[in-house]
């Protein structure tokens, strides 16, 4: 027997998760601020030799400023969610799209496009403040206003070129399969397969076609460093499509490194800001850590988990789509296939927030494994030095509230991570 949700049930569940998630996010942010502020006056013992009090206090002040902005963003996003749902915002956008065309799929594309446009424009002031006020205050922003505007334009253009075809295909599949009642109502399975295929295509295309729209990627020129890296790749059995340096300093003073691509088209990318501060042996240790993720198949496992969770999400959407209570309980009186997609994705984060600690603990476990791999194929002492430099140059807080960390931190805390590496040194 099918189980149907009434509008009142949906409304009450929405309010319950809306209030608990919003209050929970604010509470965790306040806890993080209090923890950082309580330790602002002294450098943790593990970092006394490498981090000065001024650097530690800069990191604390930077973290406090980011948390203050985060609380404004939480409240702003909560207000927007209420306006779009119970406030009738989505209904208004649906009526606008209906005035411009009578074609169902085009109406759906217009609805989602209008929502994305409004959401983006309303988010511009906070994005501008983050770059040109908060980041600039602490010396990290390198972006010009022209670059900021160009990034926004390129992002919109990319969303149109990439997103429109996918959205059209999904809405077309939904229209055909639901009307014909094919696959026993499991249209969402076909949509999921399309989404998985599209995601894999994007992962393959990102390093070669998408990333260069925003940054320049040049082959690593340092012969000594290249030889050291190639030797590490050979020892670990890793094959890549090249070692590249990205002009991260074009936008920010933060340093980082990452892998991108699929199969034989994997690329190693270093931010130019990272190479500026690191010695060759430290860069090798950072790369060994990243290689550890591939050696332990973290990327593949994470991708599989993501696809499985997406399948569950699409299945839940398939159950909710024909239920009038789903729309009415969330303040929507203009149901459609596109509205179901938009409404569901809009409220989904409220219901998944309680599961954040599970994702975070799995991610931190992977980071510890990658660190142990780096200690095996490089030197743990070099990785400690590299991480300390990254903490210092990125003004990353060396202190974190335990509950904030459980919900948000994908990487272990600085003290826990250094302690684990020191243990690996002793064991070796």
Secondary structure by P-SEA (a helix, b strand, c coil): cbbbbcaaaaaaaaaaaaaaaaaaaaaaaaaaaaaaaaacccccccccccccaaaaaaaaaaaaaaaaaaaaaaaaaaaaaaaacccaaaaaaaaaaaaacccaaaaaaaaaaaaaaaaaaaaaaaaaaaccccccccccccccaaaaaaaaaaaaaaaaaccaaaaaaaaaaaaaaaaacccccaaaaaaaaaaaaaaaaaaaacccccccccbbbbccccaaaaaaaaaaaaaacccccccccccccccccccccccccccccbbbbbcaaaaacccaaaaaaaaaaaaaaaaaaaaaaaaaaaaaaaaaaaaaaaaacccaaaaaaaccccccaaaaaaaaaaacccccccaaaaaaaaaaaaaaaaaaaaaaaccaaaaaaaaaaaaaaacccccccaaaaacccccccaaaaaaaaaaaaaac
